Amino acid sequence: MLNRKTFARMLCRRLYRPMRWMFLLCIVYMHVYAQVPPKWELRGAWIATVGNIDWPSKPGLPADRQKAEYVQLLDSLQHLGINAVFVQIRPAADAFYASSQEPWSYWLSGEQGKPPYPLYDPLQFMIEEAHKRGMEFHAWLNPYRAVFNIRTSKVAANHITRRSPQWFLAYGDKLYFNPGLPAVWHYLTGIIADVVRRYDVDGIHFDDYFYPYRIPGKEFPDQLTYATYGHGMTLDDWRRHNVDTVIEMIHDTIQAIKPWVKFGVSPFGVWRNQSRDPEGSQTYAGQTNYDDLYADVLKWLRKGWIDYVVPQLYWEFGFRAADYGVLLDWWARHTYGRALYIGMALYRVGGRGAWSDPDELPRQLLASRSYPQVQGQVYFSASVFYRNPLGFDDSLRHHFYRFPAIVPPMPWKDHIPPASPKLMMITPAEKGFTLWWENADTTNKVKSYVIYRFAADDAKPDFNDPRHIVAIVPDISSAEINHAMYHFTDTTAVADMNYAYAITALNRLHNESAPSAWLNVWPRSKFEYRLHENLYPLKNISMLDYRTPVPAHIPTSVNMNLWQSSSPSRKVPAFRRPWWRILIPWHKSGQ
């Protein structure tokens, strides 16, 4: 019979190994969550309008209500760290913008062809609100879907299906543009050209709907068109040729109008199964891009017809037909030098099986970051964030997106950075410090500024560490203001800390300038000075109201020499002497 000591010893031996592994796993888990997020990363969300999935909450709302809902949605996304939105502006050959070619959308006004009331241009409004928050705006259009439901949809008199009914084919309960008609190619290209020409979009975006997903036992009814235009190609090759032609035409059109506008596609997650093609993925999908939707996405990447791809990897780790890890690895090896973002199944979080595990989506995000080819994530869809499914919002806000990130540049479109801004001075605010700077770039391409803050004694400042980014401040000025200073108030600064600040400029495609000269801010407690309203501007300035002519905030009677690093031109009382100084720019100091 075992005595107590022997029993305790045997118990400890049996528990030691599993406890050790649990301890090591905890350390690894804590280390992963403590990792610093990347400085360069696209963090996007799809905002679906079809069926009022995300916005507006229902059709026919008054314009003010629509605007308020959209602003609330953007504010919530900004709070999470999202820096790009993909907004569906053309769900079924109808428009969420003022168009002479297609009618107003039913999901906007409650009746296709009826404008919002009071009248406004939703697309213009949505772009401006996104840019105010430093977010990219990608206009998401569905190219081929024309009538969402043949039985229930009420089509406006000026809808393209009424003007050119010969262009359309019925399949299932929907009406589609016939992709094999050259007239359709030119019409779709014209729609894109109109949007790019008239609106300040950052990107044009297509999702996975090209040829429709197969309906068992029904063939897409384009045989007559194939007989006319097939020209000896197989049916499958001809269908892929039709989609290829539209993609190439749209790419060329965007390049001709605004070459900085990005063009991207969010395809179904499986290009092709390896059982059909050695280059395919080790998956067993029932339908694929290449064989069923006739979307040869790899060809578009190789040819440079698209700038980015967002495969919809909406499956979990271990799913036999389409394992997330297998597909992530496959897409990372097939980017052909273009940007790869991962489409994330936010809508599945909290569901059955693996999706009931709160760590499933965080593990997918971390896995995507382990590949240098992956430059970000896009979540479907935006309104799901309101529910904070299994605490995922908290994981983003406190861990994965806890520091600001810059959308990665696209060097094949533009690789030239703007000139460095000139950080002129720092003044005390009611809370924190206000930075004042000038734009030194003469190309008019600067779109935002990155505010960096370091410890004043940091000998080797790391501008690649996002922990030093205080804010990314968008340039939202609609008019050029001569001799204007930009300004931003850092309300997170602690009064008794030594800081060094520097600023960089970003152009439209997020090429970053060299840092400005940097300024030191010394703790207030070390100086005896007084704040005089006539000397220091004390107003706490909002991020969204930072570009104003200098005289509006700095009295003209103030001698600006008081803020220079050199000795002032006149004797200044001790309590008014400058409490910061200009040092050598980081990029010229040899650090």
HELIX and SHEET records of a PDB file:
HELIX    1   1 ARG A    4  ALA A   34  1                                  31    
HELIX    2   2 VAL A   50  ASN A   52  5                                   3    
HELIX    3   3 ALA A   63  LEU A   80  1                                  18    
HELIX    4   4 TYR A  106  SER A  109  1                                   4    
HELIX    5   5 PRO A  122  LYS A  132  1                                  11    
HELIX    6   6 ILE A  160  ARG A  163  1                                   4    
HELIX    7   7 PRO A  165  TRP A  167  5                                   3    
HELIX    8   8 PRO A  182  ARG A  198  1                                  17    
HELIX    9   9 GLN A  223  TYR A  229  1                                   7    
HELIX   10  10 LEU A  235  ILE A  257  1                                  23    
HELIX   11  11 ASN A  289  LEU A  293  3                                   5    
HELIX   12  12 VAL A  297  LYS A  303  1                                   7    
HELIX   13  13 TYR A  324  ALA A  332  1                                   9    
HELIX   14  14 LEU A  346  ARG A  348  5                                   3    
HELIX   15  15 GLY A  353  SER A  356  5                                   4    
HELIX   16  16 GLU A  360  ARG A  369  1                                  10    
HELIX   17  17 ALA A  382  ARG A  387  5                                   6    
HELIX   18  18 PRO A  389  GLY A  391  5                                   3    
HELIX   19  19 PHE A  392  SER A  395  1                                   4    
HELIX   20  20 LEU A  396  PHE A  400  3                                   5    
HELIX   21  21 PRO A  466  HIS A  468  5                                   3    
HELIX   22  22 ARG A  524  LYS A  526  5                                   3    
HELIX   23  23 VAL A  550  ALA A  552  5                                   3    
HELIX   24  24 MET A  560  TRP A  563  5                                   4    
HELIX   25  25 ALA A  574  ARG A  576  5                                   3    
HELIX   26  26 TRP A  586  LYS A  588  5                                   3    
SHEET    1   A 9 LEU A  42  ILE A  47  0                                        
SHEET    2   A 9 ALA A  84  ARG A  90  1                                        
SHEET    3   A 9 GLU A 136  LEU A 141  1                                        
SHEET    4   A 9 GLY A 203  PHE A 206  1                                        
SHEET    5   A 9 LYS A 262  VAL A 265  1                                        
SHEET    6   A 9 TYR A 308  VAL A 309  1                                        
SHEET    7   A 9 ALA A 339  MET A 344  1                                        
SHEET    8   A 9 VAL A 374  TYR A 379  1                                        
SHEET    9   A 9 LEU A  42  ILE A  47  1                                        
SHEET    1   B 3 ARG A 145  VAL A 147  0                                        
SHEET    2   B 3 LYS A 174  PHE A 177 -1                                        
SHEET    3   B 3 PHE A 168  TYR A 171 -1                                        
SHEET    1   C 4 LYS A 422  PRO A 428  0                                        
SHEET    2   C 4 PHE A 433  GLU A 438 -1                                        
SHEET    3   C 4 ALA A 484  ASP A 490 -1                                        
SHEET    4   C 4 ARG A 547  PRO A 549 -1                                        
SHEET    1   D 5 ILE A 469  PRO A 474  0                                        
SHEET    2   D 5 VAL A 446  ALA A 455 -1                                        
SHEET    3   D 5 TYR A 499  ASN A 507 -1                                        
SHEET    4   D 5 LEU A 519  VAL A 521 -1                                        
SHEET    5   D 5 TRP A 580  ILE A 582 -1                                        
END                                                                             
